[in-house]
């Protein structure tokens, strides 16, 4: 990051969108293509995707979420790129479940059809981190009241009937509120959002915080994740396969993604498999660390 920029200026806030690593930006482009392909048979979901991703207020919340998480806290991306990558993952999971005959709760409850379930998943996924635009602490709770006016403004174009709209909105807000698995998800759609959020764990996202000097087990383990692939499983409808360059990535798998799968309503339908990449040996991420003023810094040999 440009250390000469004043992070409190509007220009610096806007620049957050431009500072993503090239590989991470490529992942965003792939994610958008995946979303558009999945949404082709879903006109309602396609419309809310267009509305949310072109909305100035939504874009501002994404920028401010990154201002606080990336600039102030030295964390990974929680803005637009993360939202779109996570949405692609979540919609892929939804599609695999539907193909396997596992119905979303929107469908089972009679509130809607698969198109409506896609509306719920992608709306919650795109809005789930809005709370970070206020504060990281309890951001999942804050995201609900921040997202609510946006959704109340956009959803009537798709759901003119107030009662139907309220049902769909309830599913969306529930998924936003439980995306951090605290408290656990109550619906399959919410579990999809929860899992999709944590599937964005590759080193492209983790590089931002690491390069900013934030060296923790979270950032180091994130740099071990080479790729995440979501595909049909051999024994379960969904398999999330994670390729690691270093076994430190197990932390991400066990403590973040694995935990969300294990405590949610999709635990019987999703397998998580992590494999260390084949090669001459595990990749060294750093030579060592120096503890200074309570922070971990890279160790530099004399």
C-alpha positions in Angstrom: 0.0 0.0 0.0 1.1 3.6 -0.6 2.4 4.7 2.8 2.5 8.4 1.6 -1.3 8.6 1.2 -3.3 9.9 4.1 -5.7 7.0 4.8 -8.3 9.5 6.0 -8.7 11.3 2.7 -11.6 10.4 0.4 -9.0 9.7 -2.4 -7.4 7.0 -0.2 -10.7 5.5 0.7 -11.6 5.2 -3.0 -8.1 3.9 -3.8 -8.9 0.7 -1.8 -10.8 -0.7 -4.8 -7.7 -0.3 -6.9 -5.2 -1.9 -4.6 -6.2 -5.6 -4.9 -3.4 -7.9 -6.0 -3.6 -8.8 -9.7 -4.4 -12.5 -9.1 -7.2 -11.5 -6.7 -8.6 -9.1 -9.3 -8.5 -12.0 -11.9 -10.5 -14.1 -9.4 -13.1 -11.3 -9.3 -13.5 -11.5 -13.1 -13.9 -15.2 -12.9 -16.4 -14.9 -10.1 -18.5 -12.5 -12.1 -18.6 -14.9 -15.1 -19.6 -17.7 -12.8 -22.4 -15.7 -11.2 -23.8 -14.6 -14.6 -23.7 -18.2 -15.9 -25.5 -19.6 -12.8 -28.1 -16.8 -12.9 -29.0 -17.3 -16.6 -32.2 -19.2 -15.8 -33.1 -17.0 -12.8 -34.6 -13.7 -13.9 -35.4 -12.4 -10.5 -31.9 -13.2 -9.1 -30.3 -11.8 -12.2 -32.2 -8.5 -11.7 -31.2 -8.1 -8.1 -27.6 -8.9 -9.0 -27.7 -6.0 -11.5 -29.3 -3.6 -9.1 -27.0 -4.3 -6.2 -23.7 -4.3 -8.2 -24.5 -1.0 -9.9 -25.9 0.8 -6.8 -23.8 3.8 -5.6 -24.8 3.2 -1.9 -23.8 -0.4 -2.1 -20.4 0.5 -3.6 -19.9 3.1 -0.8 -20.5 0.5 1.9 -18.0 -1.8 0.2 -15.4 0.9 0.1 -16.0 1.9 3.7 -15.9 -1.7 4.9 -12.4 -2.0 3.4 -11.4 1.4 4.9 -12.0 0.0 8.4 -10.9 -3.6 7.9 -7.9 -3.1 5.6 -6.7 0.4 6.5 -7.5 0.5 10.2 -7.3 -3.1 11.3 -4.8 -4.6 8.7 -7.2 -7.3 7.8 -8.0 -9.0 4.5 -10.4 -7.6 1.9 -14.0 -7.2 3.0 -15.2 -5.1 0.1 -16.5 -5.5 -3.4 -14.0 -8.1 -4.6 -14.6 -10.4 -1.6 -18.3 -10.0 -1.9 -18.4 -11.1 -5.6 -16.0 -14.0 -5.1 -18.0 -15.2 -2.1 -21.2 -14.8 -4.1 -19.9 -17.0 -6.9 -19.0 -19.7 -4.4 -22.3 -19.5 -2.6 -24.3 -19.7 -5.8 -22.2 -22.7 -6.9 -23.0 -24.5 -3.7 -26.7 -23.7 -4.1 -26.7 -25.1 -7.7 -25.0 -28.3 -6.6 -27.5 -28.8 -3.8 -30.5 -28.2 -6.0 -29.0 -30.6 -8.7 -28.7 -33.2 -5.9 -32.3 -32.8 -4.8 -31.6 -30.8 -1.6 -34.2 -28.1 -1.6 -33.5 -24.6 -0.2 -35.7 -23.6 2.8 -37.3 -20.9 0.7 -38.7 -23.7 -1.5 -39.6 -26.2 1.3 -41.4 -23.5 3.2 -43.5 -22.5 0.2 -42.1 -18.9 0.2 -40.7 -19.2 -3.3 -38.9 -21.2 -5.9 -35.2 -21.8 -6.8 -35.0 -18.3 -8.4 -36.1 -16.8 -5.0 -33.6 -18.9 -3.2 -30.9 -17.5 -5.5 -32.2 -14.0 -4.7 -31.8 -14.7 -1.0 -28.3 -16.2 -1.3 -26.8 -13.5 -3.6 -28.5 -10.6 -1.8 -27.2 -11.7 1.6 -23.8 -12.5 0.2 -23.3 -9.1 -1.4 -24.5 -7.2 1.7 -23.1 -9.5 4.5 -20.1 -7.3 5.4 -21.8 -3.9 5.3 -21.5 -3.7 9.1 -17.8 -3.4 8.7 -18.5 0.1 7.4 -19.3 1.0 11.0 -17.1 -1.3 13.1 -15.6 -4.8 12.9 -16.9 -5.6 16.4 -20.4 -7.2 16.0 -20.3 -6.4 12.3 -22.7 -9.2 11.5 -25.3 -7.6 13.7 -24.6 -4.2 12.4 -24.9 -5.4 8.8 -28.6 -6.0 9.2 -29.8 -2.5 9.9 -27.3 -1.1 7.4 -28.4 -3.4 4.6 -32.2 -3.1 5.4 -32.8 0.3 3.8 -30.9 -0.7 0.7 -32.9 -3.9 0.3 -36.2 -2.1 1.1 -35.3 0.3 -1.7 -34.4 -2.3 -4.3 -36.5 -5.4 -3.6 -39.9 -3.8 -4.5 -38.9 -3.8 -8.2 -38.8 -7.6 -8.0 -41.4 -8.2 -5.4 -44.3 -5.7 -5.6 -46.4 -7.7 -3.2 -45.5 -6.5 0.3 -46.2 -9.8 2.0 -44.1 -11.8 -0.4 -41.3 -9.3 -0.2 -41.3 -9.5 3.6 -40.9 -13.2 3.5 -37.9 -13.1 1.1 -36.4 -10.2 3.1 -36.6 -12.3 6.3 -34.6 -15.1 4.7 -32.0 -12.5 3.5 -31.6 -10.8 6.8 -31.3 -14.1 8.7 -28.5 -15.1 6.3 -26.7 -11.8 6.8 -27.0 -12.0 10.6 -25.6 -15.6 10.8 -22.9 -15.3 8.2 -20.2 -15.4 10.9 -21.7 -18.5 12.4 -22.3 -16.6 15.7 -25.1 -17.5 16.1 -25.3 -20.6 13.8 -27.3 -20.4 10.6 -30.9 -21.6 10.8 -31.7 -22.1 7.1 -29.9 -23.8 4.3 -29.6 -20.5 2.4 -28.0 -18.9 5.5 -25.5 -21.9 5.8 -24.6 -21.4 2.1 -23.8 -17.8 2.7 -21.8 -18.7 5.8 -19.8 -21.3 3.9 -19.4 -19.1 0.8 -18.0 -16.3 2.9 -15.2 -18.5 4.3 -14.4 -20.1 1.0 -12.7 -16.9 -0.1 -9.5 -17.8 1.6 -6.8 -17.8 -1.1 -3.5 -16.1 -0.8 -4.6 -13.3 -3.2 -6.9 -12.1 -0.5 -4.5 -12.8 2.4 -1.6 -11.0 0.6 -3.1 -7.6 1.4 -2.9 -7.9 5.1 0.4 -9.7 5.1 2.1 -7.1 2.9 0.7 -4.4 5.2 2.8 -5.9 8.0 0.0 -7.8 9.8 1.7 -11.2 10.5 -0.6 -13.6 12.4 -1.6 -17.2 12.0 -4.6 -15.9 10.0 -2.4 -14.1 7.4 0.3 -16.7 7.3 -2.1 -19.6 6.9 -4.1 -17.6 4.2 -0.9 -17.4 2.1 -0.7 -21.2 2.1 -4.0 -21.5 0.2 -3.3 -21.8 -3.5 -6.8 -22.5 -4.7 -10.4 -23.4 -3.6 -12.5 -25.5 -5.9 -16.2 -26.2 -5.3 -17.5 -29.2 -7.2 -19.8 -32.2 -6.9 -18.6 -34.6 -4.3 -18.1 -38.4 -4.4 -20.1 -39.1 -1.3 -21.9 -35.8 -0.7 -23.5 -33.3 -3.0 -20.8 -30.6 -2.5 -17.1 -31.0 -2.1 -14.9 -28.0 -1.3 -11.3 -28.9 -2.2 -8.5 -26.7 -1.0 -5.0 -26.8 -2.4 -2.3 -25.7 0.0 1.4 -24.9 -0.7 2.1 -25.2 3.0 0.4 -27.2 5.8 -0.1 -24.0 7.8 -3.2 -23.6 5.7 -4.8 -26.2 7.8 -5.6 -23.4 10.3 -7.9 -21.8 7.7 -9.6 -25.0 6.9 -10.1 -26.2 10.5 -10.8 -23.0 12.4 -12.6 -21.0 9.8 -14.3 -22.9 6.9 -14.5 -26.3 8.6 -16.1 -24.9 11.7 -18.8 -23.1 9.7 -19.6 -26.3 7.9 -19.7 -28.5 11.0 -22.2 -26.4 13.0 -24.6 -25.5 10.3 -27.6 -27.2 8.6 -25.5 -28.3 5.6 -23.0 -30.5 7.5 -24.4 -33.7 6.0 -24.2 -32.3 2.5 -20.7 -30.8 2.3 -17.2 -32.3 2.4 -14.1 -30.2 2.9 -10.9 -31.7 1.7 -7.5 -30.0 2.0 -4.4 -31.2 0.1 -0.8 -30.0 0.2 0.4 -29.3 -3.3 2.7 -31.9 -4.8 6.3 -30.7 -5.4 9.8 -30.6 -4.1 8.7 -29.6 -0.6 6.4 -27.2 1.2 6.8 -23.6 0.3 8.4 -21.3 2.9 6.3 -18.3 3.6 8.7 -16.4 5.8 12.1 -17.0 7.5 10.9 -16.1 11.0 9.3 -13.4 13.1 10.3 -10.8 15.5 8.0 -9.8 18.3 8.0 -6.0 18.9 5.5 -3.9 20.8 3.1 -6.9 20.8 3.2 -7.3 17.0 4.8 -10.0 14.8 7.2 -8.6 12.3 9.3 -10.4 9.6 12.6 -11.6 11.0 15.5 -10.3 9.0 18.9 -12.0 9.1 21.9 -9.8 9.7 
